[in-house]
Amino acid sequence: MAMVSVQLGTRRKSGPSGPVDSAPVDSGPDARLSDLRPGTSGRITGIEESVEPSTARRLFDLGFAPGAEVTVLRRAPLGDPVVYQVVEYEIALRKEQAAGIRVRRTA
């Protein structure tokens, strides 16, 4: 499964307490997909290391790959799940799943 991490563009560094992400979660213009509001778009920059490898692979296979454009279409009445448009189709993800996907806002 190490190949999935390389394909998804994630980088890790080792720190005194073990592996740590190469960039802090709140740095730069990147955001979590779950933070985007309906009607906004973003370009996927990667999937976080905290996402289980099997889930990361499935998201990658569904089109949530670095460089893909994703648009938030609508939220369920209680806020979860959320419907996204990616690669010309719509897919619903739970907030927990969407929180592991990093995006750069485009609109």
C-alpha positions as CSV (number, residue, x, y, z in Angstrom):
1,M,0.0,0.0,0.0
2,A,3.0,2.3,0.1
3,M,2.5,2.8,-3.6
4,V,-0.9,4.5,-3.0
5,S,0.8,7.1,-0.8
6,V,3.3,7.9,-3.5
7,Q,0.6,8.1,-6.2
8,L,-1.5,10.4,-4.1
9,G,1.4,12.8,-3.6
10,T,1.6,12.7,0.2
11,R,4.9,13.4,1.9
12,R,5.9,12.6,5.4
13,K,8.8,13.6,7.7
14,S,9.9,11.9,10.9
15,G,9.8,14.0,14.0
16,P,10.7,13.2,17.6
17,S,7.2,11.7,18.2
18,G,7.1,9.8,14.9
19,P,5.9,10.7,11.4
20,V,4.3,14.1,10.9
21,D,2.8,15.8,7.8
22,S,5.2,17.9,5.8
23,A,2.9,20.9,6.1
24,P,0.7,22.0,8.9
25,V,-3.0,21.4,8.4
26,D,-4.0,25.1,8.4
27,S,-1.1,26.4,6.3
28,G,-1.4,27.9,2.8
29,P,-4.4,28.2,0.6
30,D,-5.3,24.5,0.9
31,A,-8.4,23.5,2.7
32,R,-10.3,20.3,3.5
33,L,-12.9,19.3,1.0
34,S,-15.4,19.2,3.9
35,D,-14.8,22.9,4.6
36,L,-16.1,24.0,1.2
37,R,-19.6,25.5,1.0
38,P,-22.2,24.5,-1.7
39,G,-21.5,26.2,-5.0
40,T,-17.7,26.4,-4.5
41,S,-15.1,24.5,-6.4
42,G,-11.6,23.4,-5.8
43,R,-8.7,21.4,-7.3
44,I,-7.6,18.4,-5.3
45,T,-4.1,18.6,-4.1
46,G,-3.9,15.3,-2.2
47,I,-5.3,12.9,0.3
48,E,-4.0,13.1,3.9
49,E,-1.9,10.3,5.4
50,S,-4.5,9.9,8.2
51,V,-7.0,8.4,5.7
52,E,-6.9,4.6,5.8
53,P,-5.0,3.2,2.7
54,S,-8.0,1.2,1.5
55,T,-10.2,4.3,1.7
56,A,-7.6,6.5,0.0
57,R,-7.3,4.0,-2.8
58,R,-11.1,3.9,-3.2
59,L,-11.3,7.7,-3.3
60,F,-8.5,7.8,-5.8
61,D,-10.4,5.2,-8.0
62,L,-13.6,7.3,-7.8
63,G,-11.7,10.3,-9.3
64,F,-10.6,12.2,-6.1
65,A,-7.1,12.3,-7.4
66,P,-4.6,15.2,-7.3
67,G,-5.4,17.7,-10.1
68,A,-9.1,16.8,-10.4
69,E,-11.7,19.6,-10.2
70,V,-14.4,19.1,-7.6
71,T,-17.6,21.2,-6.9
72,V,-19.8,21.1,-3.8
73,L,-23.3,20.7,-5.1
74,R,-25.6,20.2,-2.0
75,R,-25.7,19.1,1.6
76,A,-28.3,16.8,3.2
77,P,-30.7,18.5,5.6
78,L,-28.6,17.7,8.6
79,G,-25.4,18.5,6.9
80,D,-24.1,15.0,6.2
81,P,-23.6,13.5,3.6
82,V,-22.6,16.1,1.0
83,V,-22.9,15.7,-2.8
84,Y,-19.9,16.5,-4.9
85,Q,-19.3,16.7,-8.6
86,V,-16.0,15.2,-9.7
87,V,-15.0,13.8,-13.2
88,E,-18.5,14.6,-14.7
89,Y,-20.5,12.6,-12.1
90,E,-22.0,13.2,-8.7
91,I,-21.0,11.3,-5.5
92,A,-22.0,11.7,-1.9
93,L,-19.3,11.5,0.8
94,R,-19.6,11.7,4.6
95,K,-17.8,14.6,6.3
96,E,-15.3,12.2,7.8
97,Q,-14.3,11.0,4.3
98,A,-14.2,14.5,2.8
99,A,-12.1,15.9,5.6
100,G,-9.2,13.7,4.4
101,I,-9.1,15.3,1.0
102,R,-7.1,18.5,0.5
103,V,-8.2,21.0,-2.0
104,R,-7.1,24.4,-3.3
105,R,-10.2,26.7,-3.8
106,T,-10.8,27.9,-7.3
107,A,-14.2,29.6,-7.0
